[in-house]
Amino acid sequence: MSTDLFRDTHPELARIGIKIKNIDERYRPLMRTGISIDEMIYVARRLYPLLKGSKKILDLGCGNGLITVLLHKMLGSELNAIDDWSKVSKEELMRNIQTDDAKIKLSDFKESLGLPYSDSSFDAVYSVMFLWNLGKEIRRKVAIEVKRVLKDNGKFIIVDTFVIRSKLKREIEDLFDLAWYGEENAFSFFMWSKNK
């Protein structure tokens, strides 16, 4: 079947009333995440109810930015996105954000410097298929930084592979309270709450 059939109307996006032209050409999947465009749309749809009501949100390790753009369109919240830009072009994502009329602020992630945000900046931070690419010590450091930038009772949502779910839990359960956990379509969904 020709991909031209879905050039301007992706069936999963049509279900939620969002139109993104040339999605397959502009938002190429990353090997780092290993998930397809359909899976990114699925993840954005699953994150929506978990993030609903959050006014200021950070996408940690945004990759190609498709999930960030979709969530901005669904939530209308202020979204910030950060990545190390080693696997995706920040300039290309900025063009896509402008083309899709999304309001997203981009930042540079340098693991040695922590997150470039003030304390208690965000209502929610989410990360999709990013943390498993980091070593244990770096994951721990990032989790500590996430706790710092979250407001009291802020949410830290992690979507990742089943393979590291028990590692993630062990590595950060002393920093956050587990509010919800679910498994669907080979993804683990953790929703943590910032503890005092």
Backbone as CSV, one residue per row, in Angstrom:
resi,resn,N_x,N_y,N_z,CA_x,CA_y,CA_z,C_x,C_y,C_z
1,MET,0.845,-1.183,0.000,0.000,0.000,0.000,0.886,1.241,0.000
2,SER,0.542,2.179,-0.766,1.313,3.416,-0.882,1.164,4.272,0.371
3,THR,2.274,4.852,0.804,2.212,5.753,1.961,1.569,7.084,1.590
4,ASP,1.425,7.350,0.280,0.767,8.593,-0.147,-0.671,8.654,0.341
5,LEU,-1.279,7.478,0.564,-2.656,7.434,1.043,-2.814,8.218,2.347
6,PHE,-1.783,8.156,3.214,-1.853,8.815,4.514,-1.004,10.081,4.578
7,ARG,-0.639,10.629,3.426,0.247,11.785,3.390,-0.293,12.963,4.209
8,ASP,-1.575,13.257,4.073,-2.148,14.403,4.777,-3.156,14.017,5.856
9,THR,-3.510,12.760,5.939,-4.473,12.334,6.947,-4.020,11.010,7.539
10,HIS,-3.410,11.065,8.698,-3.002,9.853,9.390,-4.202,9.337,10.177
11,PRO,-4.567,8.056,10.037,-5.790,7.562,10.680,-5.830,7.761,12.197
12,GLU,-4.711,7.555,12.880,-4.701,7.733,14.334,-4.871,9.195,14.728
13,LEU,-4.304,10.101,13.943,-4.469,11.521,14.224,-5.889,11.979,13.929
14,ALA,-6.477,11.418,12.888,-7.854,11.781,12.534,-8.796,11.473,13.694
15,ARG,-8.514,10.404,14.437,-9.360,10.031,15.583,-9.373,11.082,16.681
16,ILE,-8.265,11.826,16.779,-8.205,12.849,17.837,-8.308,14.259,17.259
17,GLY,-8.595,14.340,15.975,-8.853,15.634,15.356,-7.631,16.498,15.125
18,ILE,-6.490,15.868,14.930,-5.250,16.609,14.679,-4.750,16.269,13.283
19,LYS,-4.315,17.288,12.574,-3.774,17.081,11.234,-2.336,17.581,11.205
20,ILE,-1.441,16.707,10.784,-0.040,17.075,10.619,0.378,16.604,9.230
21,LYS,0.687,17.557,8.375,1.060,17.228,6.995,2.439,16.565,6.944
22,ASN,2.555,15.610,6.040,3.830,14.925,5.776,4.487,14.386,7.042
23,ILE,3.688,13.834,7.925,4.195,13.369,9.217,5.332,12.363,9.065
24,ASP,5.217,11.447,8.121,6.245,10.418,7.941,7.572,10.990,7.444
25,GLU,7.514,12.054,6.696,8.732,12.666,6.178,9.381,13.600,7.195
26,ARG,8.573,14.324,7.948,9.107,15.351,8.850,9.464,14.822,10.231
27,TYR,8.814,13.766,10.695,9.068,13.227,12.037,9.560,11.786,11.922
28,ARG,10.779,11.636,11.452,11.335,10.296,11.277,11.621,9.659,12.636
29,PRO,11.238,8.374,12.794,11.530,7.676,14.055,13.036,7.609,14.321
30,LEU,13.395,7.561,15.574,14.797,7.491,15.984,15.151,6.079,16.413
31,MET,16.330,5.654,16.067,16.796,4.347,16.533,16.903,4.332,18.059
32,ARG,17.243,5.475,18.659,17.392,5.539,20.114,16.121,5.110,20.823
33,THR,14.978,5.536,20.279,13.721,5.185,20.931,13.191,3.868,20.421
34,GLY,13.417,3.581,19.159,12.959,2.314,18.613,11.452,2.214,18.466
35,ILE,10.748,3.349,18.416,9.296,3.282,18.254,8.866,4.022,16.996
36,SER,7.822,3.501,16.390,7.321,4.044,15.131,6.461,5.282,15.360
37,ILE,6.096,5.929,14.268,5.212,7.092,14.353,3.870,6.687,14.957
38,ASP,3.324,5.535,14.537,2.058,5.062,15.117,2.183,4.891,16.630
39,GLU,3.318,4.352,17.082,3.520,4.171,18.529,3.685,5.513,19.235
40,MET,4.320,6.479,18.581,4.442,7.807,19.191,3.070,8.446,19.363
41,ILE,2.215,8.285,18.372,0.847,8.809,18.475,0.107,8.105,19.602
42,TYR,0.265,6.788,19.682,-0.355,6.005,20.759,0.120,6.506,22.134
43,VAL,1.435,6.694,22.284,1.991,7.146,23.567,1.451,8.533,23.920
44,ALA,1.394,9.431,22.953,0.855,10.778,23.215,-0.593,10.677,23.688
45,ARG,-1.368,9.816,23.058,-2.771,9.641,23.468,-2.865,9.079,24.883
46,ARG,-1.947,8.190,25.272,-1.950,7.608,26.624,-1.443,8.622,27.651
47,LEU,-0.528,9.496,27.252,-0.017,10.512,28.179,-1.040,11.617,28.436
48,TYR,-1.875,11.888,27.460,-2.835,12.989,27.562,-3.614,12.992,28.880
49,PRO,-4.296,11.903,29.265,-5.059,11.981,30.525,-4.170,12.101,31.766
50,LEU,-2.934,11.606,31.677,-2.020,11.695,32.819,-1.489,13.112,33.006
51,LEU,-1.425,13.863,31.919,-0.888,15.233,31.962,-1.969,16.300,32.000
52,LYS,-3.197,15.911,31.747,-4.294,16.873,31.694,-4.349,17.667,33.003
53,GLY,-4.472,18.965,32.881,-4.505,19.838,34.058,-3.142,20.407,34.420
54,SER,-2.076,19.854,33.861,-0.724,20.388,34.098,-0.519,21.598,33.191
55,LYS,-0.107,22.698,33.768,0.042,23.929,32.993,1.415,24.061,32.340
56,LYS,2.451,23.634,33.039,3.811,23.748,32.517,4.458,22.367,32.560
57,ILE,4.866,21.886,31.374,5.311,20.497,31.213,6.663,20.461,30.520
58,LEU,7.508,19.503,30.928,8.807,19.281,30.302,8.847,17.892,29.683
59,ASP,9.241,17.827,28.398,9.524,16.561,27.716,11.027,16.345,27.821
60,LEU,11.422,15.361,28.600,12.829,15.046,28.852,13.305,14.023,27.830
61,GLY,14.178,14.440,26.921,14.658,13.561,25.858,13.642,13.483,24.735
62,CYS,13.282,14.621,24.190,12.146,14.728,23.259,12.361,14.058,21.913
63,GLY,13.597,13.754,21.541,13.838,13.099,20.261,13.327,13.929,19.098
64,ASN,12.531,13.310,18.222,12.059,14.030,17.035,10.961,15.040,17.344
65,GLY,10.440,15.060,18.563,9.488,16.081,18.997,8.037,15.829,18.650
66,LEU,7.727,14.727,17.987,6.341,14.472,17.586,5.417,14.350,18.796
67,ILE,5.821,13.626,19.805,4.975,13.468,20.998,4.748,14.832,21.645
68,THR,5.779,15.654,21.698,5.666,16.989,22.286,4.667,17.845,21.514
69,VAL,4.769,17.828,20.192,3.855,18.612,19.349,2.419,18.124,19.537
70,LEU,2.224,16.813,19.533,0.875,16.262,19.703,0.289,16.652,21.059
71,LEU,1.096,16.542,22.114,0.588,16.893,23.444,0.277,18.386,23.546
72,HIS,1.087,19.220,22.919,0.772,20.650,22.915,-0.594,20.879,22.261
73,LYS,-0.830,20.229,21.139,-2.098,20.399,20.432,-3.274,19.849,21.239
74,MET,-3.072,18.763,21.967,-4.154,18.171,22.752,-4.407,18.925,24.053
75,LEU,-3.333,19.352,24.717,-3.452,19.956,26.050,-3.555,21.479,26.023
76,GLY,-2.876,22.104,25.076,-2.814,23.559,25.064,-1.937,24.119,26.174
77,SER,-1.183,23.273,26.846,-0.315,23.697,27.943,1.007,24.231,27.410
78,GLU,1.746,24.887,28.298,3.094,25.333,27.958,4.013,24.121,28.006
79,LEU,4.622,23.804,26.877,5.537,22.667,26.816,6.955,23.130,26.560
80,ASN,7.857,22.493,27.256,9.287,22.684,27.068,9.836,21.321,26.675
81,ALA,10.854,21.304,25.853,11.455,20.046,25.435,12.962,20.178,25.482
82,ILE,13.601,19.098,25.894,15.051,19.115,26.023,15.609,17.814,25.456
83,ASP,16.753,17.930,24.813,17.450,16.761,24.280,18.921,17.125,24.150
84,ASP,19.753,16.115,23.914,21.167,16.422,23.694,21.444,16.680,22.214
85,TRP,20.458,16.487,21.363,20.499,16.774,19.938,21.577,15.987,19.201
86,SER,21.985,14.857,19.751,22.998,14.030,19.082,22.380,13.130,18.014
87,LYS,21.092,12.833,18.135,20.432,11.926,17.186,19.389,12.612,16.323
88,VAL,19.103,13.853,16.631,18.088,14.595,15.884,18.540,16.050,15.776
89,SER,18.123,16.698,14.724,18.509,18.081,14.496,17.557,19.025,15.231
90,LYS,18.115,19.836,16.104,17.319,20.846,16.810,16.709,21.824,15.806
91,GLU,17.467,22.195,14.789,16.972,23.135,13.774,15.796,22.541,13.002
92,GLU,15.879,21.241,12.676,14.776,20.584,11.973,13.527,20.556,12.852
93,LEU,13.705,20.263,14.133,12.560,20.252,15.045,11.972,21.660,15.172
94,MET,12.807,22.684,15.222,12.294,24.057,15.300,11.452,24.384,14.059
95,ARG,11.891,23.925,12.886,11.095,24.133,11.666,9.765,23.389,11.749
96,ASN,9.796,22.149,12.240,8.559,21.368,12.368,7.593,22.008,13.362
97,ILE,8.113,22.511,14.459,7.288,23.183,15.459,6.606,24.402,14.841
98,GLN,7.357,25.157,14.063,6.793,26.340,13.405,5.752,25.922,12.364
99,THR,6.051,24.928,11.563,5.122,24.441,10.541,3.816,23.966,11.168
100,ASP,3.924,23.294,12.312,2.745,22.730,12.974,2.109,23.696,13.968
101,ASP,2.571,24.939,13.965,2.003,25.986,14.808,1.895,25.558,16.274
102,ALA,2.997,25.007,16.775,3.057,24.595,18.182,3.925,25.599,18.937
103,LYS,3.632,25.755,20.203,4.409,26.664,21.040,5.180,25.814,22.045
104,ILE,6.430,25.534,21.679,7.282,24.662,22.483,8.653,25.320,22.589
105,LYS,9.164,25.398,23.809,10.497,25.963,24.034,11.508,24.811,24.083
106,LEU,12.575,24.928,23.310,13.608,23.895,23.254,14.830,24.307,24.064
107,SER,15.438,23.313,24.720,16.666,23.541,25.485,17.661,22.427,25.192
108,ASP,18.907,22.674,25.576,19.983,21.706,25.370,20.234,20.923,26.649
109,PHE,20.298,19.597,26.527,20.585,18.724,27.661,22.060,18.355,27.636
110,LYS,22.745,18.730,28.680,24.133,18.335,28.857,24.184,17.640,30.209
111,GLU,24.333,16.302,30.164,24.195,15.510,31.391,25.110,15.970,32.518
112,SER,26.264,16.522,32.191,27.184,16.968,33.239,26.701,18.240,33.939
113,LEU,25.808,19.001,33.279,25.354,20.272,33.843,23.982,20.191,34.516
114,GLY,23.299,19.083,34.375,21.952,18.989,34.934,20.933,19.643,34.013
115,LEU,19.748,19.866,34.534,18.671,20.474,33.753,18.731,21.996,33.902
116,PRO,18.662,22.745,32.797,18.833,24.197,32.848,17.549,24.945,33.212
117,TYR,16.913,24.522,34.286,15.662,25.148,34.722,15.750,25.449,36.209
118,SER,14.959,26.415,36.645,14.917,26.787,38.060,14.211,25.705,38.872
119,ASP,14.452,25.736,40.166,13.754,24.827,41.077,12.250,25.026,40.947
120,SER,11.507,23.951,41.091,10.032,23.981,41.112,9.438,24.692,39.889
121,SER,9.973,24.409,38.707,9.516,25.063,37.477,8.322,24.385,36.820
122,PHE,8.173,23.067,36.996,7.213,22.305,36.192,6.161,21.582,37.025
123,ASP,4.961,21.524,36.469,3.883,20.718,37.062,4.098,19.245,36.745
124,ALA,4.698,18.973,35.582,4.923,17.596,35.157,6.148,17.510,34.262
125,VAL,6.840,16.391,34.384,7.948,16.046,33.501,7.647,14.645,32.986
126,TYR,7.795,14.446,31.684,7.649,13.091,31.157,8.839,12.751,30.285
127,SER,9.109,11.462,30.176,10.214,10.974,29.373,9.779,9.696,28.683
128,VAL,9.969,9.643,27.367,9.569,8.484,26.584,10.805,7.845,25.960
129,MET,11.095,6.632,26.360,12.161,5.818,25.777,13.502,6.556,25.745
130,PHE,13.786,7.295,26.788,15.034,8.048,26.862,15.934,7.519,27.977
131,LEU,15.367,7.266,29.130,16.175,6.911,30.293,16.929,5.596,30.120
132,TRP,16.359,4.659,29.370,17.043,3.371,29.193,18.339,3.520,28.418
133,ASN,18.511,4.628,27.714,19.739,4.882,26.969,20.852,5.453,27.842
134,LEU,20.529,5.789,29.069,21.506,6.390,29.974,22.037,5.334,30.937
135,GLY,23.261,5.505,31.369,23.819,4.614,32.380,23.158,4.852,33.733
136,LYS,23.326,3.899,34.634,22.682,3.947,35.954,22.984,5.248,36.704
137,GLU,24.253,5.654,36.734,24.622,6.854,37.484,23.985,8.104,36.865
138,ILE,23.962,8.150,35.550,23.375,9.309,34.877,21.863,9.323,35.081
139,ARG,21.218,8.139,34.999,19.766,8.065,35.256,19.444,8.603,36.648
140,ARG,20.239,8.211,37.617,20.028,8.669,38.997,20.179,10.192,39.090
141,LYS,21.230,10.711,38.455,21.464,12.160,38.475,20.302,12.894,37.804
142,VAL,19.824,12.374,36.690,18.698,12.990,35.980,17.450,12.958,36.860
143,ALA,17.204,11.853,37.543,16.033,11.755,38.429,16.106,12.790,39.553
144,ILE,17.282,12.997,40.103,17.462,14.009,41.153,17.169,15.399,40.590
145,GLU,17.632,15.657,39.369,17.357,16.934,38.715,15.868,17.113,38.422
146,VAL,15.211,16.038,37.996,13.766,16.108,37.747,13.046,16.476,39.031
147,LYS,13.441,15.848,40.128,12.807,16.170,41.413,12.998,17.651,41.751
148,ARG,14.175,18.172,41.466,14.471,19.579,41.758,13.584,20.524,40.946
149,VAL,13.371,20.228,39.666,12.618,21.153,38.810,11.105,20.967,38.905
150,LEU,10.656,19.886,39.567,9.216,19.674,39.744,8.677,20.493,40.904
151,LYS,7.468,21.006,40.740,6.765,21.650,41.843,6.338,20.585,42.843
152,ASP,5.984,20.991,44.058,5.459,20.048,45.036,4.256,19.335,44.428
153,ASN,4.173,18.050,44.656,3.123,17.186,44.103,3.176,17.096,42.577
154,GLY,4.304,17.505,41.987,4.471,17.381,40.541,4.570,15.924,40.121
155,LYS,4.290,15.679,38.842,4.300,14.316,38.296,5.549,14.096,37.451
156,PHE,6.130,12.913,37.609,7.219,12.463,36.754,6.738,11.192,36.083
157,ILE,6.472,11.277,34.780,5.919,10.147,34.044,7.000,9.577,33.142
158,ILE,7.228,8.291,33.287,8.236,7.600,32.486,7.539,6.540,31.647
159,VAL,7.772,6.606,30.347,7.303,5.570,29.434,8.558,4.926,28.878
160,ASP,8.700,3.645,29.136,9.920,2.977,28.692,9.642,1.506,28.440
161,THR,10.671,0.781,28.084,10.556,-0.634,27.780,10.391,-1.467,29.048
162,PHE,9.750,-2.618,28.900,9.599,-3.554,30.021,10.951,-3.943,30.611
163,VAL,11.963,-4.003,29.774,13.252,-4.539,30.164,13.841,-3.828,31.381
164,ILE,13.679,-2.531,31.494,14.315,-1.817,32.615,13.322,-1.388,33.693
165,ARG,12.091,-1.864,33.637,11.100,-1.383,34.606,11.517,-1.608,36.053
166,SER,12.080,-2.776,36.379,12.474,-3.000,37.774,13.713,-2.187,38.138
167,LYS,14.626,-1.980,37.181,15.793,-1.121,37.432,15.351,0.305,37.738
168,LEU,14.466,0.839,36.892,13.973,2.208,37.099,13.331,2.344,38.472
169,LYS,12.508,1.384,38.803,11.804,1.437,40.097,12.810,1.481,41.253
170,ARG,13.787,0.583,41.225,14.797,0.539,42.298,15.614,1.826,42.366
171,GLU,15.932,2.381,41.209,16.839,3.528,41.164,16.214,4.838,41.623
172,ILE,14.887,4.965,41.539,14.308,6.267,41.887,13.193,6.219,42.916
173,GLU,12.856,5.038,43.420,11.721,4.961,44.335,11.934,5.710,45.648
174,ASP,13.176,6.031,45.996,13.407,6.815,47.209,13.210,8.317,46.962
175,LEU,13.157,8.747,45.699,12.987,10.156,45.359,11.531,10.531,45.102
176,PHE,10.727,9.556,44.690,9.347,9.799,44.275,8.436,8.732,44.870
177,ASP,7.163,9.057,44.958,6.157,8.080,45.357,5.476,7.569,44.097
178,LEU,5.350,6.260,43.980,4.697,5.679,42.809,3.188,5.886,42.931
179,ALA,2.630,6.677,42.022,1.201,6.976,42.038,0.415,6.006,41.164
180,TRP,1.055,5.512,40.109,0.370,4.598,39.195,1.397,3.902,38.327
181,TYR,1.111,2.648,37.997,1.952,1.890,37.075,1.053,1.067,36.166
182,GLY,1.391,1.025,34.886,0.642,0.207,33.942,1.544,-0.318,32.846
183,GLU,1.108,-1.394,32.218,1.834,-1.981,31.102,0.871,-2.158,29.939
184,GLU,1.262,-1.655,28.781,0.453,-1.784,27.578,1.355,-1.803,26.357
185,ASN,1.050,-2.679,25.429,1.741,-2.716,24.132,3.262,-2.655,24.256
186,ALA,3.808,-3.434,25.173,5.255,-3.534,25.409,5.874,-2.277,26.018
187,PHE,5.050,-1.370,26.532,5.547,-0.188,27.236,5.223,-0.303,28.724
188,SER,6.118,0.196,29.545,5.860,0.389,30.965,5.540,1.864,31.159
189,PHE,4.471,2.145,31.896,4.077,3.516,32.211,4.192,3.703,33.722
190,PHE,5.107,4.540,34.136,5.254,4.905,35.553,4.748,6.322,35.730
191,MET,3.917,6.553,36.721,3.598,7.924,37.100,4.028,8.092,38.552
192,TRP,5.063,8.885,38.729,5.626,9.154,40.047,5.145,10.524,40.519
193,SER,5.064,10.668,41.830,4.738,11.959,42.423,5.927,12.408,43.256
194,LYS,6.249,13.683,43.180,7.387,14.203,43.952,7.061,14.077,45.437
195,ASN,7.951,13.399,46.166,7.750,13.328,47.624,8.547,14.441,48.275
196,LYS,8.273,14.685,49.498,8.910,15.809,50.206,10.291,15.437,50.688
